[in-house]
Amino acid sequence: MKTACNNALKNDYHIHTYLSACCSDRNGMRPDKIINRTEKLGYECIGFSDHYWLDGFNSVLKLKKDLGELKKDTATKVLLGCEADLISENRTTITRKEITDLKLDFVILATNHFHLDVVEKPGSGSPRAAAEHWLKFLRAGILSGLADIIPHPILNLYNALGNMDAVMDTVKDEEIFEVLELAAAKHVAMDINPRLFTNPLWSADIQIRFYGLCKKAGVKIAPASDAHALDEIGDTLKLAPWIARIGLDDSDFINAAWLEVRKRKKYE
């Protein structure tokens, strides 16, 4: 079976810095230290994507300033993005004007931070209600016109939706595939990080199932560490065995050129 080589995994489009409130390593997660580490690991491209909340605009400006003070001849290509949130079907924490004003290289739009108080919850506590809510938010994120990448598509922090395996048991492949066909048509990628497969709150099987359907639908995959600490930089390389199991290959992954095409169209 053909699988992604390490070059595909030497890209990381989901890295948090000291500017994200949830960063667990504020000293280590400075742009210069992150870039030094990715250069040593031979990474081709990385994307900074701090959380975009109330002071998101100013946080991105601060990160831009930090990056502007670094040496220009980095071996690793560096892109500037953010991780915004879908709060309800028609509300996000970032606006199109803010994206344009900041000239972001890409936007990650989280559709499943259901543990946050401000994010709309399912109408009832049943697994099927949770599943329908998850699908509704995933579809809304894809159709928002703001997202280049949907991060950690199946995520259930603090069991906010209840038992996620039970939730996913109520969802047919056809229901997921229909939403993923929209993602393929809209050229919205899904990110993948290794901790999705090792979190004890759900089984790896639901992740393998989802990404297998991504491949079938032609949805591109964005390698991600979702790093909040310096020792997590390089975690995309840990995806290799999972990618082999899913059956993904190099053609399934995005790269800097793919994001550049998205950016040009966005700012036309």
Secondary structure, 3 states (H helix, E strand, C coil): CCCCCHHHHCEEEEECCCCCCCCCCCCCCCHHHHHHHHHHHCCCEEEEEEECCCCHHHHHHHHHHHHHCCCCCCCCEEEEEEEEEEEECCEECCCHHHHHHHCCCCCEEECCCCCCCCCCCCCCCCHHHHHHHHHHHHHHHHHCCCCCEECCCCCCHHHCCCCHHHHHHCCCHHHHHHHHHHHHHHCCEEEECHHHHCCCCCCHHHHHHHHHHHHHHCCCEEECCCECCHHHCCHHHHHHHHHHHHCCCHHHECCHHHHHHHHHHHCC
